[in-house]
Amino acid sequence: MPWLLLEEKVLSSIEIGSNESFVGQSPHRGGGSEETQLIMSTKLVHTFRRVESEDFIFLDESFKILEIKTLTPSRIKFSPLRTKSIVKTNEGNALRWDVQVDDILEIRL
């Protein structure tokens, strides 16, 4: 299982998906479980048909954080121009993980 890391510190296990797996689906299966997904090659994110807010971390090609945004239900956000991938996770995880813009994340198997 892949792991999301910041400076050798494990933040979360992570599911790796594509744009197709993201559109119209949520990795969150309810019940308060913590789930994190890496989405590749997408130009926008949305929270339509969601009940809870979600955190989105926009990354460039080297996994450097470009922007961190929490979206409430029924919202849409276009990715910053240099975005190559996005980490989608439960609301509050970005704050709890203490990640900041310009931090570099890592995915490790």
N, C-alpha and C positions, 0 to 999 in steps of 0.2 A: 504494500500500500504506500503511495506517495505521501510525503510530509511537506508541510509549508514551514520554512524556517526564516528566522531573522537573526543574523550574527550567531549562528550555531545553536540558537534557542528554538526548540520545536514549538510552533504556534498551534498547529492543528493538523489532523490528517486531511487530505484533500482529494477530491474526485476531479479527474481531468476530463473535460468535455469539449465539444466543438460548438460552433454557432447553432447548428441544427438541434443539438441536445438542449440548448438553452431556450430557444424560441417556444413560448407557450407552456413551458414546464418549469417547475421549481424543484431544486434538489432537496428542499425542506419537506419532510414527510409528516410534519406536525408532531404533536406530543412534546414540544419543547426540546427536541434533540438538537444538538449542535452539528451542523453540516456546513462544509465549505466546498466550493467548486471553483476550478480554474476554467475560464471560458476563453477560447482562442478566437481571434478574428471576428470581432463584432463591432459595429459602429454605434450601437445604442443599447441601453438597458431599460427595463421597465418593471413595474410592480403591479401591472393590471392583474386582476383576479387573485391578488394576494391579500391575506388578512393581516399580516404583520409587516413591519418595516424591515428592510434589509440593508446591510452595508455593502458597498461596492468599492473596490480598490483598483484603480486604473494603473496599469503598468506599461512601461516601454519595452523594447526588445531585450534589454538586459535585466528586466524585472525591477527596475527602479520605479518607485511610486511617484506617479504624476499628480494624482488627486485621490482623495478619499471622500466618499459621499454616502450619506444615509438617505434612502428614499422611503417615504411613507407609501402606503397602498395607493394604487391608481396614478402613478407618476411615471414620467419618461425622462431619460437623461441621455444626451448624445455624448459619446466618448471624446476626450481631448484628442486633437489631431494625431499625436505621436503614439496613441494607445495601440498596443499589439496584443494584449491580453488583459483579462479582468478577473479579480478574485471576488466572488460573491459569497457572502456569509451572513450569519444571523446578526441582527441589529446589536450593536454594542461590542462586537468582537474586536473591531479595529481599535476602539478606545482601550479595551481590556488588554489587547496585545501590545499597546503603546507603540504602534507604528505611526510614522510621520512621513510627510512628503519628502522625497529624496532618499529615504531608506531603500536598501536593495534587499528584496526577498529572494529566497532560494527554494527550489523544489527538489527534493531528494527522495530517491526510491529506497 
